[in-house]
Amino acid sequence: MINYQLKTVIPFGFFVLFTTSLWCQLTVHGTSLFIDSATHLKVDGHIIINKNASFVAMGLLAVSGNVESNGTDIQIDSLQFFGDFPGIINLSNGKINHLFLFKSPSIHTYLQGSSLAVSNLHFVNNYNFLTLNDTDIDISNLSDISEFNYIVTNGKGLVGRNLSLQPVVFPVGSAFSGYYPISITALSNNGNEYAKVGFIESGNYADKNHSKDPVWQIENNGPIQFSMRWGTENSLHSGVLDLNQLRLNGWNGTDWVSVGFDTLVGNVNAGYLKTRVLLPNEYKFYKLESILRLDLSNVLKLSNVELLSSFPNPFSGGTSVNFKLHKESLVTVQLFSPNGQLIKEFKNKYLDGYHFENLTEDLFPVSGFYSLRFIVGEEIVQTKLLKINY
C-alpha cells in the first residue's frame, strides 16, 4: 500500500506526477493529491481518500478496484474501471467528468453513498452494468446504452437527468428482468426541467402492494410525457397482441389507478409506448400490464363476446369497461342507474375485435350498484359496477 502524507504531493506548475502503473492500493491521508492533465495513472487495486483529504485528477485515472472517499474536494476528469472483479464508487463530495466502464462482461460497477454527479457516462464493453443500489446518479450525457449496457436500479437509487423538448433516455433495468428504459419529454422549456427514474424488480416494495408486475418509479418537477422502450428480450412481447390490451397504472399511495389508459399510443412489437401528459408528483410508481391477464376468472364469455372485468371496480370516480368480439357484430351498450333507469346508450354500431369504453364520473351521480348491459347481435351479457363515495 502506498500512503501519501505530504501537504502537497506535487507543487502547482509541475506537469508530471506518475507515468507508470501502481499495482497496489493508493491511500490519500489528510492531504492534497493532484494529477495533471498530461498524466495517466493506473491503479490495479483500490483508491482510498480519507477525511480532510482532497483529490484532483485532471488526467486519465484507471482503477480495477474501488474508489472511495470521505474527502472534501474530489474532482476526476476521466475515470476508467477495468478488470475481472466488481468495483465500487463511493464519493461523498465528488464529481466525475467522464466515467468509462471497461469491466469484463457481466462484471458490475456499484455505487454507494447518497449521490454522484457524472457529466458523461460511457459503456465501453458489452454486458457492462452500473448498479445504483441506494445511490442517486445525476447524468448529463450517455453513450453506447443498449439491452446489454444499462443502469441497474433494483434498490432505491434513481437516475436523474435534465429534460428538454426532445426525448431524454433513462436506460434503467434490473440484473434479472433486463432492460426497461424510459424516455421522457418535457412539455415546457424553462431550462430547469428535471426527472429521476428507477426500475423496481418484481417483489420489491411489497409494502406498497406492487405485486409481481415490474414497476417504474418516476419523479418529475414539471409536466412530462414519457415513453417506454424495450429490447428484444423484454417480456412484454409474450402474450401481448394489441396495444389496446395494455393499461398503465399509477400507485396513488392507497391502490393502483388507471393512468392515461385511453391515450396510450405506439407499437408494442416495435417496443414503443407513449403515455398521456403526467403532472409533477401525480404518481411516483407506474406499472404496465395487459388487461387480458387481469381477473380472467371473472370474464363473462358467450359465443361471440367476452366481457372483461371493469377497471377499477369498485370505484369512486370514473371507470372503464373492456370487451372483445370474435366476429363483427352490431353492438349496443347500455348503462342503468341503481334504481333501473337508463342513463346512457352508446356504441350502437358494428364492431369487431377488442374495444374499451371510458365511463366518466358524471355518469355516476350517486353511490350504489349500476348495471352495464351489452347487446351483441342475438346475445345479451350484463355486469355490475359499484360506485362508492368516500
N, C-alpha and C positions, 0 to 999 in steps of 0.2 A: 504494500500500500504506500502511496506517495502522499505525504502531508505537506501542504504549503501554509506556513505560518508567518510569512513575511508580511509587512504592512502593505507593500505593493509588489507583486511578483515581477512586473515589468514597468519601468517608468514610462510616462507619456512621451511619445515621439519615437519609441523603438518600434520596429516593424516585424521582427521575427521572434517568436517565443518557442514553438515546437515545430519541428519538421519531420519527426518520426512518430511511430506508434507507441502507445503506452499499453502494455499487456498486463494491466493490474487495475486496482481501484484508485480513482483520483478523489481525494477528500480536501475540501477547502474549509479551513478552520478560521472563522472570525477575521477574514482578511479580504483583499480585493484581488480577483484574478481576471486579467484582461487578455483576450486573444484577438490579435489584429486581423484585418481582412485578408492579409496575404498568407495566413497560417491555416493549415489543415491539421487538425488534431484527431487522432483515432484512439479511442479507449476501449480495449477489449475487456470490459468489466463495468463497474458502476462509477457514477459521478455523484458524490455526496457533498452538498453545500450546506454547512451548518449555520446556525443562527448568528446574526450580525455580520455575515459574510456577504460579499457581492460578487457576481459572476457575469461578465460581459464577453460574449463570443461573437466577434464580427466576421470571423472566417468560418470554414466548414468544420463542424463537430460531429464525429461519427461515434456511436456508442452501441455496444452489444448488450449491456445490462440495463440498469436503472439510472434515471436522472431524477434525483430527489433534492429538495431544497426547502429550508426554512429561512432563507436569506431575505434581505430587504430590497435588493435590486438585481433581478435576474433577466438578462436580455440575451437571446440567442438568435442569430440571423438564420443559420442553416443547421438543422439538427437531423441527422440520419440515424435510424435504428436498423441494425443489421444483426445477423446471427441466427442460430438454431434454437434459441431459448426465449421465452416470453420476457418482455421488458416492461418497466413501469415508469410513467411520468408523473411526478408529484411536485408541482411548483406552486407554492402558496402565494408568491408575488412575482409572477413571471409572464413574459411574452415571448412567443416564438414567431419569427417571420416566415420561415419555410420549414415544414415538418415533412420529411421523406420517410416512408415506410418501406424498408428493404428486407424485412424479415423473410425467412424461408416460408414456403407455403403452409398455411393453416396455423402459423405461429402468431399469437396475438400480442399487441401492444396495449397496455392497460393504463387508464387514467385514474389518479387518486387525488384527493383534495376537493375543495369546493368548486373551483372553476379554472379554466385555462383559456387564454386567448391565442389563437393561431391565425395569422394572416393568410397563409397558403398551405393547404394540406394536399400532399401528393401520395397517391397509391402507386408505387413503382412496380411491384411484383403482383401477379395474380394470387388470390387467396390470402391477401393481407387484410387484417381486420384491426380496427381501432375500437377497443371496448371501453365504454364510459363508466361502467359501474354507477356510482352516485355522483359523478362529477359532470358539471355542465361544461360544454365547449363552445366557444364563440369563434366562428369561422367566416372569413371573408370570401375566399376562393377555394374551389375544389377542382381536382383533375383526376382522370382515369377511374372514375367511380363506375361500378357495374354490379351485377349479381355476384361477382367474385371478389369485389373490393367495396366494402361499405363500413358503416359505423354501427357497432352493436350497442343497443341501448336497453338491455334487459333490466337494468337497475333503475334508479330514479334520475340518472343523468340525462340531459336533453341537449340537442344540437341547436344552437342559436345562430341565426343569420339575418342580415338586413334584407328587407324586401324591396321590390321595385314593381313597375307595371309589367315587367316580363317575368315569366315563371322562374322561381328560385328553388332549386332542388335540395331536399333534405334526404341524404342517402342513408336511411336507417333500416335496421332489420335486427334479426337475432341469430345467434350461433346455431339454433336448432331449426327455426322455421324459414330462415333465408332472408332474402332481400324484399323489403316492403317500403320502398321510397315514396315520398310525397313531395309534390312541387306546389308552392304557394305563390299566388299573385296578389299584390296589394291593389286596392281599388282607389287609392289616393297617392299623391306623390309629394309628401311634405318633407321627405328626406330622413325621417326617423321611424319609418315603418319597420317592425321587427317581429320575429316569431321564433318560438322554441318548439322542437318536435322530438318525440321519442316513440319507439315501438315497444310495446309491452308483450312479453311472451305469454302465451296461454297459461292460465293457472296462477299468475302473479296478481297481486292486488285483489285477492279473493274477498277481502272485507268490503270491496266496492261492488261485489256481485258481478264481476266481469265474465263469469262463466268460462267456457272453453274457447271462446272466439278471440282471435287476435285483435288487439286494441292499439290505437294510436293516441298519444297524448299531444295536444296542440295548445299552446298558449300564445296569444297574439295581442298586440296593442292597438290594432285598428281593423276595420272591416277587410276581410280577405275572401278569396275563393281558392280552394285547394283541390289538387288533382292527385289521384293515386295512380302510380305507375309500378308495374311489377315485371320481373324477369320470367324466363321460360319455365322455371321450376316452381312458380308460385301456385299454391293450392287452389286459388280462385278459378283456375281453368277447369277443375274437376267438378262436373255436375252442374255447372252454370251454363244455361242455354240461351239466356236472353237478358239484356240489360234491365228490362222491366222486372225481372225476377230478383233484383237486388234492392236492398234498402240500406241507408246509413242511419245508425242510431247514435245518439249522444247521451252520456250519463249526466243527469242534472243534479246528482247528489242523493237522489232517492230511488230512481229507477231509470230504465232506458226509454228514451222517447225518440220518435221518428224525426229525422233532420233532413229536410230538403228531398224527401222521397219523390216528389213529383217533378223535380228539376235535375235529376241525375242525367248526365249526358256522357257519351263516349262510346267506346267499343271494348267489350270485355276481352275478346280473343286477342285484340291488339295490345291489351294491357294498359288501358287508359280509362279513367273515370273522373268526371268533374262534378263538384258539388255546387249547390247554390251559394249565395253570399252568406258568410258567417261573421257575426259581430264579435267584438272583444269580449272574452270571458263568457261567451254564450254557453259553451260546454267545454270541459277540458279533455274529456275522453270520448273517442269515437270508435265504432266498430262497423264493419261492412259484413252483411250476411245475406244469404239467399232466402227469400220468402218461402221457396219450396222446401226448405229444410225446417221450417217453423211449424210446430204443432200439427204435424201430418196426421196424428191420431184424430184430430178434430175436423179433418176435411170431409165435407159432405159431397159424395160422388153420386152422380146419376150417369146415364149412358153418354150424354153429350156435355155435361157441365160439371166442373169441380169447383166448389165454393171453399176457398181457403180461409183461414182464420183472419178476422179483422184485427187491425193493429193501430193503436193499443185498444184493449178491451178487457176490463172496464177503462173508462177514460173520463177526464174532466173537461177537456177542450174538444177538439175535433178528433176524427179517426179516419181510417181508410179501409176500404174493402177490396178484396182481390179474388178474381175468379178466372177460370181457364175453360175455353171451349175446344172440343175436339174437332168440330167442323163448323162451318159458317152457319149462323142461325140468327133469327130475329130475336133481339134481347130487349127486355123491359125490366128496369129496376125500380122498385117502389119502397119508400121509407114511410113507416107508420109510427105515430106517437104512442106513448104508453096507454092512452085511452082509445086507441084504434083508429084515429083519424089519419088520412093520407096527408103527409107533409110535402112530399116531392116525388115526382116520377121523372126519370131521365134515362138516357141511352135506349131510346125506342128506335133502334136501327140494327142493321145487320153487322155482326161482328164475328171474328174467329180468333183463335189463339189466346194469349194471356192478356188480361186487362186489369186495371185498378181504377178506383174512383175515390177521390178525396171528399170527405163529408165534413164541412166546416162547422165551427162551433155554433153558428146562428141557427143551424137546423135542429139543435137540441136545447130548447128553451128551459126545460125542466129536467130534473133527475128522474131516473127510472129506466125500465126496460123498453127499448124501441125494437120494432120488427123490421127486418130488411128482407124483401121478397124479390126473387129472381124468376122471371118468366122467360124461358128459353124454348122457343118452339112449343112443343106439347108438354114440356117438363116445367115443373114449378119447385123451387127449393127456397127455404126460408131459414133465417138465422136471427139471433137476438144480439142486441148491442146494449150495454149498460152504461148510462151516463151517471156520474157521481159528482156532486157539487161539494168540494172540500171547504 
